[in-house]
Amino acid sequence: MDINNYIFKRYKKIVSLDSIRLLKFLEMFQQSVILVILSIIVAYIWNRSVRFFKLDINKNDKNISNIVFLEDIVKLIIQTFIIILITFYIRKIGLLIPSISSIINPKFKSNTTLPYILPIAIIAIIFNLVPSLTNLLDRIAKYQYAPTNV
């Protein structure tokens, strides 16, 4: 096989806009909208209801003790587990809504684009919309990279 011919064929596949490619774009857009809306709702509920994860503002970040650091690690583990559960259920709820692309073309294989969308739409949004989680990560990073007094 000629390398130039191979590269040309691959290039044509990348830039072609056939009906399946357009339907995939439509499905990506639909799933993005659904997952972003669900993620925003979950982040809103999280921020309004979860009090256990609120950081104690009176704790001095510069002189954080090992006990407080361990408490923060436990909180981070619990929050990460909850986010994994939330991601699982948001995905399941998102799959309840039928793909518009498969309605337009019954031969279209639906939900093949979900692995590309799921991490960005859910994880990035939830991490950015839940201040208690980002504050906790910042505080752990400060402790981890603080100069030691040896």
N, C-alpha and C positions, 0 to 999 in steps of 0.2 A: 504494500500500500504506500502510495506517495504521501509524504508528510504534508506537502502543500494542499493536496486534495483533502486530507483528513482535517486540517485546520480550517479550510474553507467550509467543509460540511458542518463542522462544529459551530463555526461562526454563524452560518445560516440558521442553525437550530436556535442559537441564542437570540438573534434579532428578529426571527419570524414572529408574526402576530396572527397565529391561526385561531380558530374558534376555541380550542381547548385552552390555549394560553389566556385568551380574554376572559373565559369563564373562571380560570384560576384567579385572575386579578379581581374579578367580581366577588368570588368567594373570600379572598383575603380581605377585601374591603368590608364585606358583610361581617366576617368573624371579628375583625378589628373593632368595628362599631359595637358589637354585642359584648365582647370581652372588656373593652374600655368602660362601657357603661356599668357592667357588673363589678369591675374593679373599683370604680369610683364609689359605688354604693357600699361595697364592703369596707373600703377605707373610711367612709363617713361613719358607718356603724361602729367600726373599730375605735375611731377617735372619740365617739360619743359615749361608748359603753365600757371600754376596758380601762379600769382604774389601776389594776395591779401593776401595769407596766409603766406608770408615770414615774419619772425620775424625781428623786428628792433634790429640790433646787438648793437646799441649804448645805448639801454635801459639797465640800471644796474639791474641785477637780484636780488641783495640783497636789493635794495631800490625800489622795484616795487610798484607802487601806486595802489590804489583801482580802478581807472579808467582803467589803463592798464590791471589789472587783469580782469575786466569786459569785456574789448575788447577781451582778450584772451579766455574767456568763450564763447563769441558770436562766435568767429572764430572756436572754438572747436565744438559748436553746428552745425554751417554751414558745417564744414568738415565732421562731423559724418553723417549728413543728406545726403551729397553728396556720402559718402561711402556706405550708405544704398541703394541709387539709383543705384550706380555702381554695387553693389552686386546683386541687382535685375536683372539688364540687363546682367551681366556676366553669371548669372545662365540661363537666357533665351537664350543667345547665345550658351552656353554649351549644352543646350537641343536640339538645332538645329541639332547637329551632332548625327547620330544614334548610338546606342549602338552596339558595335561589338558582345557582348554576345548575344543580341537578334537576330543578323544576324546568328550566329552560331547555336543557338537553338531558334526557333520561339516561343516555349512555355515559354521562360525565360521572367520574368517580369522585364523590364528595369527601370533604374533610381531609384531603391530602396535604393541605397547606397549613393546617392547625399547628403542627410542631414549629413552624417558623414564627407564628404569630403569638402563641401562648406565652413564651417567656417574656417577651417585650411588653405585651399588652397587660399582663397581670403583674409580674414581679416588679418591673420597673415602675409601674404606676403605684402599686401598693407601697413600695419602699419610699417613693417620693411623697406620697400623700399621708403617710403615717409618721408624724414628727417624733413620736416617742421611740420608734425604732431607729430612726436616723440619729437621734440624740444619744441613744444607747450605744450605737456603733461608734459614734464620735468619742464618747467617753471611754470606751474600751480601747480605742486607738490611742487616745491621749495617755492612758495608763501604760499601754504596751510600749509606747515609744518615748515615754518620759525618761529623762536622765536619772540614773540611779545614784543615790548618795552613799557610795562605798568608800 
